Amino acid sequence: MAFSLKVPMDTVKGRENFTSLNGSKRWDKAIFRKGRSVSPVVSMSKTPVQSFEKASTVSRNTGLPIMVNGCAGKMGKAVIEAAVSAGLHLVPLSFSSSEESQKTVQVGGKEIRMYGPSERESILASTFEEYPNVVVVDYTVPAAGNDNAELYCKIGVPFVMGTTVRDRERLYKTVEDSKVYAVISPQMGKQVVAFIAAMEIMAEQFPGAFSGYSLQVMESHQANKLDASGTAKEVISCFQKLGVHFDLDEIQMIRDPKQQVEVVGVPEEHLSGHAFHLYHLTSPDQTVSFEFQHNVCGRSIYAEGTIDATIFLAQKVRAKAEKRIYNMIDVLREGNMR
């Protein structure tokens, strides 16, 4: 993943490239390739006490049981691999569709048996009995998310919901009524979440700071993603609070693989799984421009964030925390990520 604030090359070599950024042309290679990243380098080292505290945390969570539902999907597989790498104990069971029920899948060197909807309750209840400190991670499908959450709450199992459910109000009410511990977040990439949070803080503290500026937004995702990026919508909402007028239908959604490689610069091996975002702001007289970019290749950032959320939730359960529903901002604020 890459975050950058770029200074257009016209500030160094005249207005030639500035025209391509802000003139009649839309997004092209100039926007992605040209520009100098301003990247301050900060050296940080852990003190012996910090290192000991982190080692103690890892030790406490080694062997934490985790059940990943939706293990046949790409995100489910990525989470399993991250869980095994982190030393968590993978429960070799997973919810799946009726068609996949009773099948097994090899992920992260582990064999996992899948169970369909009719078997979910008995399987989860027996799993919770065998692993009373288990945390469930859900990366199934939107259509199953709400029903799965109701089952987790019925059995009393803490869970991390990475699936974008169809009815979020119903989801939150289900969890609130049950008092079950849960982390609910459709965006598990902790660095992306931190970026959005920073944008929200700026929008709250400096409303109207970009009044009159025009905004162009490009986002590129794998071809099978039909809707506009939820992350882009959140960032645009911040820019709107900062005084920028922008309609969501102005988002440029790049889904053509050829364009993604040749124009956007997505590596071919990540065409099936990437998230590239670019936000370009221009002053009314076109003498000032700002550019924010964050690019994600693959799914490891989301998988690692999910594991952090799982460990975070297990700690809250052990501590019998008063608060029960959390999001990735809460995980970030804890400051105890790997």
N, C-alpha and C positions, 0 to 999 in steps of 0.2 A: 504494500500500500504506500502511496506517495502523497504527501500533503505539500503544497508549495504556494507561496505568494510570489507571483512573477512580475518582473519589471519589463515592459515591452522593449524590444530592441531599438525602437525608434528613439528612446531616450539616450541611446548611445550612438546610433548610426543614422539619425535623421528620421523622416516620417514615412519612409517607404513601407515598412511593415505595419506601421500604425494604420495606414489606409486599409490594409487587408484585414485588420482586426475590427475596424469600426466603419469602414466604407460600405460599398454595395455588396461585397462578398459576404457570405454567411460563414459558418464554421468550415475551416479547411486546415491543411497541415500547419499553416502559420500559427494557428492558435495553440496547437499541441506541441509543436517542435520549437518555435521561436520564443525566446524570452529567457531571462536569467533568473534562476531560483535564488532567493535570498534565504540561506539556511544557516543560521547561527549554530555553532557547534558548542555544546555544553558538555563538559566532562564531569561525570558523577561517579563517586565510589562509595560503597557501603562500608560503614563502620563495623567493627567486630560485633557490636551489640545488634545492629540491624541484620547482619548476616545470621546471627544466632536466632533472632526472632523469626526470620523467614524460614530457616531450617526447621525450627520447632513447629511452625505452622504446617509445613510440608509433611513432617513426621506425623502430626496429628491426623492429617487427611489421607495418608497412604492407606489403602484398603477400604476407603469409603465406598459403599455399594452404590452403583449407579445403573439404572435401567433406562435404556434409550429406545423410545418408541418411534417407529419410522426408520428402522435401521437399514432398510433396503434402499432408501433414498440417498441422494448425494450428501445432504447435510447430516443425516443420521450417521452415515459411514464416517464422515469427517470427525464428528463428535466422538464416535467410538475410538477412532485412532488416537485422538487427543487424550481421551480418558485413559487408555492403556498406557500411553506415553507418560502421563502424569502419575501413574501408579495407583489409580483408582481401581476398585474391584468391579468388573463388568458382570452384571447379572445376565446370564445367557438366554434371556427371553425378551420378546419385543412384540408390540401390537403391530398388526398389518391389515391388509385388506382380506376379504373372504377368499379371494383367488390365491393368495400366498400362504394361507393358514396351513400350519404343520410343515411348512418347508423350512429348510435351514439355509443360512447364509454365512459365508466366511468373511469376517471383517477384522482387521487388526490382529490377525493370527488367532482369532477366537471364532468358535462356531455358535451361532445364535439361532434358536428356534422361534419361528414367528407364529402368532395366534390371531385369528380373525375376531370380528366384533362379538360374536356369540360367546366367545371364551374369555373375553377381557376381564370380567368381574372376578371369576374364580381364580384366574391366573394372578391377577394383581393382589387379591386377598391372601393367597398362599405365599406369594413373594414377600409381602409386607410382614407376614408372620415369621418367615424364615430370616428376613433382613429388616428388622424393625427400624434401622437408621438409614434405610435406602432413600435416595432422591431420584425421582423420575424426571427424565428430560423428554419433552415432546417435540418431535419434528415430523409429525404425520402430515396431514393435509387440512386445509381450512375447513372443509366440510365435517371433519371429525373432531376438530379442536374443542368445541364447546362440550360435546358429549364426553370426550375423554376427561376434560377438566371436572365435569360433574362426577365422574367415577372416581377420580383421584380424591376429590373432596368427600365423597361418600365413604371411601375406605380410610381416609385420613392420611394420605401419603403426600408429603411435600413435593412440589414439582416446579420445574423450570419450563415455561412455555415459550418456545421459539417459533411455533407455528403462528401465522397471522390468522386468527380466528375470524369467523364471519360476524359474530355478535360480541363485541368487546364489552358492552354494558352488561350483558348476561354473564360473561366470564367473570367480571369483577364482582358482581352481586353474588355469584355462586361461591367465590372464594371468601368474600366478606361474611356471608351467612354461615359458612362451615368453620371459619377460624383456622383453616389450613394455611401453612406457610407456602408462599409461592413467589417466584421471580417471573414477571410477565414483561416481555420485551420482544417486539418484532425485529429489532436491530440489536444483535449481540456483539457486533464489532466494537470493542470498548474504545478504541481510538476514534472511530467515527462518532460514537456517542459523545465523547469528550469534545470533539469539534462542534457538533450541533449544540451542545450545552454552552460552549464559549460564544457561539453565534447568538444564542438566546440571551445570554448575559449582556452582550453588546447591544442587542436590540432593546432590552429593557432599560439600560442605563443611558443610551444615546439615541433616543427616538428621533427620527427625521434627519440623522446624520448624513444620509445619502439622498436627500430630497432632490429631485430633478434628474438624478442619474438614470440611465437606461441600463437594462439588464438583459443579457443573453445567457441561456442555460442549455447545456448539452448533457445528456446522460446516455451511456451505452451499457447495455446488459445483454445477456445471452438471448438468442433469437426467440426462444419460447416464452419470454416475459412479455406479456401483452400490455400491461398497464404501465403508467409512468412511475418512476422511482419514488417510493415513500420518503426516502432520505432527501431527495431533491425537493419535494414538497415542503418538508420541514424547514430546510434552509431558505427556500423562497419565502416562506412565511416570516422568517426573521428579516429578510431584506425588505419585505413589505412594511414591517414595523419601523424599519430604518428610513422609510420614505420613498421607496422605489415602487413604481406602478408596474405590475407584471401579472398577466393572466396565465393560469396553469396550462392552457391550451397552446401557449407559446413555447413550451418545453420542446426541444429537439430531441426526439427519441431515436437513437441509432440502433437498429436491429439487423441490418444487412451485414453479414460476415465480411464481405469484401471491403465495405466502407470502414468497418471496425479495424481491420488490419491496416489498410492503406491510408486512411484519414485520421482515425483516432489513435492508432498505434498500439492496439491490443495484440499481445503475442498470440500467435495461432494456437498454441497449446492451451490457451485460456479462453478461447471463444465460447466454450460451453459453460464457463463459470467466471464471470468478472463483473465489476461495477466501477465504471469510470464516470466521474462527474466533473463538470467545468462550469464555473459561474464567472461571467465577465461583465464588469461594470464600467460605464463610460460617463464622464461628466457632460453636462449640456453643451459645452463648447468644444468637446472632444479633445481637450488638452490634458486630461487626467484619466487614467484607467487603472482598475484593480482587477486582479484575477485570483480566484480561489480554485484549487484543484485537489481532488482526492481520488486516487485510483486503487482499486483492489483487484488482484489476480488470485483466483482460487477461492477456497472457503476456509482456509486455516484461521484467519482472523476471527471469523464467527465461531468456529469450533473452540478456539482457545478462550474466547470470551464466555462461551457457554460453560466450559469447565470452571472458570473463575466464578461464575454465577452459582454453579452447583456447590462448590466448596463454601462460598459465602453463605448460601442458604442452609447448608448443614451446620455451620457455626451458629446461625441464628436459632435453629431448632435446638441445638445443644444448650444454648444460653437461655432458652425459653423467652426470647425477646417479645416485648409487648406488641410491636408492629408485626404484621403478618404478610402484607403484600409489598413487594419491592420491585424496582426496575433496575436497569443497568446504571443509572445515575447513582443509585444507592450503592451498587457494587463498586463503582469508581471512587465514591467518597470514602469507602472503607479503607482504601489505600493499602490493601494487603494482597494485591494481585501478584501472580507469579511472574 
